Amino acid sequence: MTKPQNEYVNREISWLHFNYRVLQESADKNVPLIERLRFLGIFSNNLDEFFKVRYATVKRIVEAGKSGKSVLGGEKAKDLLEEITQVVIKQQSKSLEILKKIEAELATENIHIIDETEVSEKQAEFIKDYFLREVNPELIIIILNNLAQFPTLKDTAAYLAVKMVLRKEQGGFLKRKTEMQYALIEIPKGVDRFVELPKEDGKNFIIILDDLIRFCLDDIFTMFDYEEISAHMIKITRDAELDIDNDLSKSFIEKISSSVEHRKIGDPVRFVYDKKIRIDTLRFLKEKMNIEETDSVIPGGRYHNRRDYMGFPSLGRTDLLYDKITPLPVKGLGLEGSILEKIAQKDFLIYTPYHTYSYVIKFLKEAALDPFVKSIQITVYRLASNSQVAAALINAAKNGKQVTVQIELQARFDEQANIEYANQLQEEGIKLIFGIPGLKVHSKICLIERIEGNSTKRYGFVSTGNFNESTAKIYTDYTLFTAHDAILKELQKVFGFFETTYKINKYKHLIVSPHYTKNVFTKLIDNEIANAIVGKEAFIKIKMNSFTSYKMVDKLYEASRAGVKIQLIIRGICCLIPGVEGMSENIEAISVVDKFLEHPRLFIFGNDGNPKVYISSADWMTRNLDYRVEVGCPIYDEDVKQELLETFEISWNDNVKARIFSSKQDNAYKDDDKPKVRSQFALYDYYQKKLEE
């Protein structure tokens, strides 16, 4: 019998479909108007990071002369680059359509975004003064014609490409052989991108900084006698891969610092330009910048770096924003009294942002002050800019605790921040561990040891998200507080592995990457397959960020063929194709994109009526399974287990913000005849009701 042919969605294309779901939020009239603008900014920011990382990786495969089919889901790398460019051009065009509609709707709310041609006399006076005081001192302007070498453009910046048509007759030192003069203006980051102008007739007016600069071009280029001047936006995206050298004389921090610095001059991978730019100007720029065939060249709109829309001013219009929720307490786990004392009695789950993140800070602060706590061990991947977590750890060190921090210096785009935190923590006497060769530490774990009587008692927590009180307000994540000694002894083994990487520990409870995660989950799936074959109830329910491991996709296809019912909630990339007869007809998959960013990893296996439930830091991606240290934790407390089962069902029943994965890949909204469920709102209601029980 011939083995059925499995099929996959390419991960890069699936990611672009995910980002389109973000763009859909900006078009959804159920989303408050200013929030829609901010989703447009998120869409743009996501796209920037995609080109820095994923497009750059595929480009490297092409430049190495390889096809890449085995790692790209069967597609050739060169064909994939072209496909990505075409998809992005369509999405960018759609995003411009949406932006125009949003701007028109803002106008009906008396919020007008104007350009340099629409400025009134009163506004002109304000703009000229604002330009001289706030903008001009920040400007970097480069005259291009006579430069021997074209300047290196920053991949985080946007530029106005200026073309001046000079008058033919110029006397004195300004005489030029050419009639064209080109220049670049770097849009300054130190000035707000959206400048609020004085109100007129009760109306709000905003001018984008780019247009404010265009309005003042005559003030910038007074030394040139031109008869025509134009300015069009361009930006470049660079390869963000860290190339870490092997110089043994350098510390790991020095190597990462050097690599982050080198990223600023990484190879360009995307060039975006205003599609209304003059042909000769575009040709001049592309020649000077050595834009290659493998670079993605994308005609765009008048404004780039639309990620700045994430910071669009609210103008006091709370009616055009999401209502702020008040994070809830966890029933039985108040913030008064000893949190350790309560955790000693039973496990507790917090689900941010529905619950307050203050519990994590309270846990660390109490450990820092408790005279019987002797040690704290924690992993750090991304911290808040002014981190209360770091402050608590420093407080603990000052109180004589043994504090050990495993800090991941290679957390993408947070490398510099983590280097600065590493230096700060070291200065306070905290022991730091800087990663493992060939592996990133992505686990989210904390363990403390406390002297109680004549023995040592352990307390800890395992999370699906970063220990970052800022993102905890907008990312949904689970954190389990526990005093379960068997689990915590195994957490101790994980921390031991960071220091003795040659020793591979065995685990009975935790699911730890890179050595065991794939095998343990495979066995759990095999158990469901065996149950299905003999007619027992068999199901798998999974909530993850991304699903790209072809081996795990194949395993779920195998389970589907055996009759296992599978429900997947995947926020981002999903290489699996559900609902295909003979391959995946027993698999359903949805994605929920809404007010908060869905970030938990939750795994539920039917186990013949006695479900096994796990939370984890790991998605089912090759990097998480094979090249990172990840920790998955079993849920033994029956109350917590029931809570996780119920919250999964609430998310699964979403028929307002859920999109369906299918072979069509059309991001269709889930629409059924059941009562409307918007899961993120329903989850808050769920936890409010629990407090009343």
N, C-alpha and C positions, 0 to 999 in steps of 0.2 A: 504493500500500500504506500502510495506516494505521500510524503509529508506535506501538509498544507503550506502554501507560501504565505509567510507573514508579511504584513505591510506596515510602513511607518510614515509619520509626518516628519519632514526634516526639522530639526530643532530651531534653526534660524528663522525659517518660515513660520513655524508655530509661535515663536516669540513675537514676530511682527503681527500675527493675528491677536496675540494677547494685548499688544500695545494699541491695536485698533479698538479693543474693548475699552481701553482707557479713553480713547478718542470718542467712542460712543457716549461716554459719560458727559462729555462737553456738549453733545448734541441733545441730551435728554432733558426735556422741559420739566421733568419732575425734580431735577437738580437745581438748587438755587443759582441765580444768574452769575454772581461773582465766583461761586464755586465752579461753575462750568468753565470760566476763563482759567481757573487754576488747574483744572484737569487738562486743559490744553497745554498748560505749562509742563505738567507732569509727562504728558505724551512726548513733548519735545525733549525734555531732559532724559527720559528713557531712551529716546532715539540716539541722542548724543553718546550715551554710555554704550549702547549696542554697537555703534560704529567703532568706538575706541577699543572694544574688547572682541566681540564676536566677528564683525566684518574684518577686523584686523587679523584675527586668527585664520579665517578662510583665505585671506589675501596671502598670508605667509605660506599656506599650503600650496597655492598657485606658484608663488615665486620660488618654492623649493622644487618645482617641476613634478609635483605629485597630483594624483587625481582626487584623493581624499574620500573616495566612495565608501570605504569601510566605516568611516567615522561620521559621515554626513548623510546617513540613511539612504545610500545608493545614488546620491547626486554627485556629479563632478564639481569640484570646487570652482572652476572657471565659469561653468554654467550657473552655479549658485550665486556668484557675485553679480551677474547680470540680472538674475531673477530678483535678488534683493533690491537692486537699484530700481527696477521697474515697479515693484510693490511699493517702495518708499515714495517714488514720484507720485503714484496714485494717492497714497495716504496723505502726503504733504498737500496735494491739491485739495483733497477733502477737508483737511484741517483749515485751509484758507477760506473755503466756503463756510465752514462752521464759524470761524472767527468773524466773518462779515455779518452773519446772522446775529451773533451775540452782540456785536457792536451796535447793530440796528435796534436790538431789544434794550440795550443799555440806554440808548437815546430816548426811548419811550419812558425810561425811568429818570429822565433829566440828567443822565451821565453821558457826556459827549467826549469822545476821543477824537481830537482834531489833529491835522497835520500842519505843516509850515505854510500852506496856502490859505488856511482858514483862520488865521490869527487876526483878532481885532486890534484896534489901536491901543486900547487899554492893556490887552494881553501882550502886545509887542513890547510895551514899556517894561512890563514885569519880566518878560523873557530875556530882554537885553541885559537887565540888571542881574537876573539870576545867572545868566551865562557868564558874565564877567566875574561874579563873586564865587560861584560854585563849580562851574563847568570848565571854563578856560584854564584855570590853574592845574586841572587834572588831565588835560588833553595831551596825548602823544601824537604828533603829526610827523609823517615821514614823506619827504619829497623824493620821488622814485627815479626820475629820468637819469640822473647822473651818478646813481649809486653803482659801484662795481659789483656788488652782490645784493640780491633781493633780501630784505629782512626776514628773519624767522618769525612767522606768525604764531601766536599762542593759540592752542586748541580750545582754550576756555573763553576766548575773546571774540567779539564781533567787530568788524571794521567797515568803515565807509570808504569805498574806492572812489576817489575824486578824479574827475577829468576836467581840465580847463582848456578851452580853445582860446589861445592867446591871440591878441591883435598882431597883425603882421609887422607893423612898424612900432618898434620899441627902442627908445634911445637909452644911452647910459649903460649902467652895469646890468640892467635887466634884459638886454637884448639876447634873444634865443635863436638858434638855428631851426628849431622845430616849432610847429604851431601848436603842438599838444604838450600839456604838462600834466603828469599823473602824480597823485599823492594818496596816502593812506591816513585815515584818522581812526585811532583805536577808541572804541566806545568805553569810557572810563567806568570801572566797577565801583569806584568810591562814591558815585552819585546815583540816586534812585533812578531806575529806568523809567518810572512813570511820574511825571512832574505835575502836581496839582496846581492849576491856575486859579486866580481869584474868581469867585462865583459872579455870575452875571444873570440878573433876572431870576434868581433862585435856582439856576442851573449849575451843575458841576462840570468843569472842563478839565481834561487831562491831555497833555501832549507827551508823546513818547520821546525820550531823550534824543533818539536818532534824529527826529524831526526838529527838535529844538536846535540841534547842532546844524542841521540843514538851513534853518532860518538864519543862522549866524555865520554862514560861510563867508560872506563879504568881510566880516570882522576878523576872520582867521587868515584869509589870503589877501590882505590889503597890499602886499608888496608885488602882486602879480596884476598885470593889466590884461584882463581877459574880457572877451565879449560873450562868453558862455561858460557856465559851470554846472556840473551835475555830480551827484553823489549817490552811489548805489551800494547796498550792503553785500558783504561777502563774509564767509567764515570757513575755517578749515578744522577738520577733526583729525587727531593724530593717534597712532597706535599707542595704547596705554599699557601694553604688556611690560612687566618688570623683567629686565635682563640683569640678573644678579651675577656679579663677577666672582671668580674663584680665588681672589687674592687672600692668602691665609694670614697676611699681616693686618687685615682689617677686621674689626668686630662686626657682628651681624647687623647692629644698628647702623654702622657706617656704610655697609653694603646696601642696605635698604634705602638709606638717605641718598646715596649716590645714584641708585637706580631710579628713585622718584624724581630726582633732579634731571636725569637723562630723559625721562618721559616727556619733558617739555619740548624736546627736539626729536621726538619719535617720528617715524615715517608718516606722511599724510595718507589718510585712507578715504576721506570724503571732502569734497569741495562743494559748498552750497553758495549760490549766487542769486541775486535778484534777477528774475527772468526778463526784466525791462532794461537791463544794463546794455549799453551800446556794444555791438559786436567787436569793434576794434579794441575797446577797453577789456572785454573778456579775453580776447586773444592775447593781448599784452600780458595780462595777469597769469594766464595758464602757461604761457611760454616762460615767464620769469620764475614761476613757482614749480616748474617741472612736474606738472600734473600728469600722471601716468595712465596707461590703458586700464590698469587694475584698480584705479581709484574710482570711487563712486562720485560722479559729477551730477549734481541735482539742481535743476532750476527751481527756485523757490519764490517766495513773496518778497514784499518790501522790507520786512523785518525778520531778522534771524535771532538766535538765542531766545526763542519764545518761551524757553524754560522760565524766564523772568516773570511770566504771567503767574507763576506760583506765588509771587509776592505782590500781586495786584492789590492796590489799596482798597480798604473796605469802605472808606468815605463815610463811616458811621452808619452805613446801611445794613444793620443786622438782619433786616427782612430779606436781604439778598444773599444771606449766608446760612449754612447749616446751624440749627440750634446747638448750642454747646451742651453736652451731657455732663452731669455730675457723677464722677466715678463712685460706684457703690461699695460699701463694706462687704466683707464675706461673713455670712452668718456663722456665729460662734468664734470668729477671729477678729476681735476688736483691736484697735490701735492703742488702747490703754492697757496697762499691765504688761506682763512678760509674754512676748510672742513665743519664746522657746518653751515656756511652761505649757502653752496651749498645743504646740506642735508635738510635744512629748505624749499627749493624750491620743491624737489622731492626725491623719494626713489632711491637708487643706489644699484646695486648688484655687488659684486666682486666674481670671480670664480678663486680661487687659484689652481694651480700655474700659470695658464694662465695670471691672473692679479697679480700685485704686492701686497704683504701683507703690504707694507708700509702704505697703507690707514688706517689700524687698528692702527698702531703705531702713525701715524699722528693724528688720532682722539683722542687718549689718551693723547698725548703730548700737543695738543692744549687745551684740557680740563684741563690739569695740570697747564697751564700758564694763561689761560683766567681769568681775575679778576672777571668776572660775573658768572663763574661756581662755584656753591656752594657745589655740591656733586657728587661723582662717586660711583656707585655700580656695581660689576662685579662678575661673577662666575669663579672659576679657577679649572680645572681638571688636565691638564698636561701643564707645562711650559717648555720653552727651558732652556738649562743648564745655559746660561747667558742671562736671559730673559729681552728683551727690554720692554715687557709688565709690568713686576714687577718694572723696573726702572722708567717707566712713572708714575705708581701708587705711588711710593715712592716720586717722584718729586711733585706730586699733594699734598701729605700729608705735605710735607715741605712748600708748598705754602698756607697752611691753609685750604685746601679742606677737606670736610668730606668724607673719603674714607672707603668703606665697601667692604670686600672681603669674599665671601663664598668660602672657599677652601676645596676641597674634599681630606681628608687625606687617604682615602681608595682606591685611584686610583691605580689599580693593577700594581705592580712593579715600581710605581713612589711614593710610600708612603714615603720613606726616603727623596727624593728630595722635596716633598711637606712639610714635617715636617721642613726641613731646611728653605724653603721659608717662612713658617708660622712664624718661629722665627724671621727671618729677617724683615718681614713686621710688626710684632708686635713691634719690637724694634723701628720702625719708627713712631709709633703711629697710625697705621692703624687698624681699627676695623675688627676683624676676626670672622667669624661664622664657626663652625666646624661640619657641617653636622647635620643630623636628625636621631634619633634612628630608625634603621630598613630600612633606605633609603640612597641610594647614590645620590648625586647631580651631575647629568651628563649634565644638561642644559648648553648652551653656550650663555650667555646673558650679556649685559652691558647697563646701564642706567645712564645718567647724567642729572642734573638739572641746569638750567642757568637762572639767573635773566634778564629778558628783559622788560624794562619799569616798570610797576607796577605788573607784573605777572611772574610766573615761566614757562619757556619753557623746554620741555623734548626732549632729543635726545638719540638715542641708536642704538644698533645693535644686531641681532640675527644670530647665526651661526650654521652650521652643524658640525663644527670641533673645535678642541681645540685652545686656544689662544697661539699658539706656532709658532713663526716665523721660526723655523728650519724645523719642519715637514710640514709647509705650502709650502715648496719648492718641496715636493715629494708626499703630499696628495692632492687630489682634494677635494675642499669644497666650499660651498656657504656661503657668509656672506651678510646679508641685512642691509644696513644703512637706518634708517628711522626717521622721526620726526612726524609720524602719532600718534596723541595724544591718540586715543582710544587704540591702541596697547601698547603704552608706559605706560599708566595708569595701564594696566593689567600686564605689566612687574613689575611695582611697587608692585602689589599684590603678585607676585611670591617672590620678595625679602622680603616682609612682612611675607610670610609664613615661610621663613627660621627662623624667630625669634619667631613667634607665631604659632607653628606647630599644635596646637589644632584647629585653625581656618581654615576651608576649604572655600576658596574663589570660587566665580562663575565667569566664563569667557565667554564672548560673541565672542571674536576674537581668542585668543590663545587656543592651544590644549595642555593641561598640564597633565602630569603624576604625581602621580599615580592615580589621581581621575577621569580623564576625557578622556584620550587618546583613550582607547579601545572603549568607548561608542561613542565618536564623530566619529571615523573612521568607526565604525559599522553603524552609521546612514548615513554617506556619501555613504557607499556601498549599504545600503538599498535603497537609492535614485536612484542609478544606476540600481538596480534590478527592482524597480518600473517602471522606464523609459523603460527598456528592455521589460518588460511584455506588455506594451501598444504600443510597436513598435517604440518607440523613439530611437534615437542614444544613446547608452550607452557604456561607456568605462572607464577603470581604467588603469593608467600608474604609475608605482612605481619604484623608484630607491632607494635601501637600501644596507647596508652592509650584514645583516643577517636576515633571516626570519625563526623563530623557534616556534612562538606561534601557537599551534594547534587550538586554538579558532579562530584566524584570518585566518589560513589556511582553516578551515571549512567554514568561511564566504566567502572566495573567491571561494571555490568549489560551494557554494550555488549560488553565482553570475554567475559563469560559466554555471551552469545548467539552469539559467534563460536567458542566451544569452548575458550576458555582455562580451565584448571583453576586455581581460586583458593582458597587457604587463608588465613583471617584469624584471628589471635589478638588479640582486642580486650578489654582488661580492663574498660573502663567503658562509655561511651555508644557505641551502634552504631545509626545510622539506616538502615543497609542491612538488607534482609530476604533472607536466603539461602534457597536451595532451592525457589524458586518457578518452576514450569514456564513457559518462554517469557520469563523475566525474569532469573532467577538460579540456574538448576538446576545450574550448574557451580561454584557458590560454597558453601563450607562455612565456618562461623565458630564459634569457641568463645571462652569467657572463663575464665581461670584466676584464682581467688581463693583464697589460701592463707596460709601463715605470713608470707611477705614480700609487700610491695606490688609488683606487676609494673609496671615503669616504662620499659623500653627501647622504642625505636622502631627496627625492623629491617625492611628492604625487600629482597626477593630477586626477581629477574626471570630467567626461564629462559634467554633469549637463545640459543635453539637449541643447548643443551648446554654453553654457556660462561657460567654464571650471573653476572649483575651484582648486586653486594651493596652496600648502603649502610646506615649508621647515621645517625640524625638526632635533633635536639632537637624536631622538629616532628611533631605528630599531623596527621592529615588533618581539620582543623577550619578553618572559614573564618578564624578569628582567627590561626591559625598560618600559613596560606597567604598571607593578604592584609594582615594588620595587625601582624605581628611580624617581627623579624629573627631568622631561624632558620638553622641551618647543618646540612646533610646532607653526609656524607663518604663517598666511595667506598672500598671495601676492595680494595687491590691486592695485599697480601701473601697468597700462596696458603695458607699455614698458618692465618692469621687467618680467611680466607674459609671454609676448610673447618670451622674451629671454629664459626663462626656458623651455617653450614648444619646442623651436627650439633646445636647447642644448640636451634635452631628445631625440629628434628624431635623432640627430647626433650620440648619443651613441647607440641608438637602431639599427641604420643602419650599425653598425660596422660588417664587414665580414672578418676582418683580425685577430683581437684579441678576438673576442667573442666566447665563448663556449656555447653549447646548453644544458640546463637542460632537461632530459628526464627520462623515466622509466629505460632506459639502464644504466644510471649513468656512461657514458663512456667518458665524457668531450670532446665530438666531437666538432671540430671547426665549426662555422657557415660558410657555403660555399654556395653562391648563384651566379646567373648569372649577378648580378648588378655590377656596377663599384666598385672597391675596396675602402672601407672606413675604415681607421684606426682612430677610433674616437678621441683619445687623440691628434693626430696630426691635425685632421680636426677641432677640437674645437679651437686650437690655430689659425688656418687659419681663422676660423669664426670671432674671436675677432679682428684679424688684419684687416679684411674687414670692420668690424663695425667702426673702427677708420677712414676709408677712406670715409665712407658714408657722 
